[in-house]
Amino acid sequence: MSAVLSCADLMAEAQSEYAALPIQTRAGNTVQLRNLLMLSREGLKTARVLLEAFEKNANNLEELEPQLRDLFLVIADDPKAMADEMKGWPLGMYVRVVNLWQEATQAPEAPDSDS
């Protein structure tokens, strides 16, 4: 007979494997920018739409800030703290944080096979 799996243990493993990017706000709060795989179905759908728009409009600087702001509000585990933090951010800060988030939450690549 197989062992009973604990959903709490499985969730902890998933959170570890699909880690978030923790950032500390200027107010001293830590906000987790969650991995796409750890979002709800609705959150994932919204985040994907925003990411596609971000990639499509990469040269339209006026469009980037609101799209990235909306993305951060979707992926943040504390949207209020994130919204407060983003007040007054220049576009460069949004781009820097989204790049760090993408690097931190990117799925690891499979090792090359020699066979």
Secondary structure, DSSP 8 states (H G I E B T S, - for coil): ------HHHHHHHHHHHT--EEEE-TTS-EEEE--GGGS-HHHHHHHHHHHHHHHHTTT-HHHHHHHHHHHHHHHBSSHHHHHHHHTT--HHHHHHHHHHHHHHHS---------
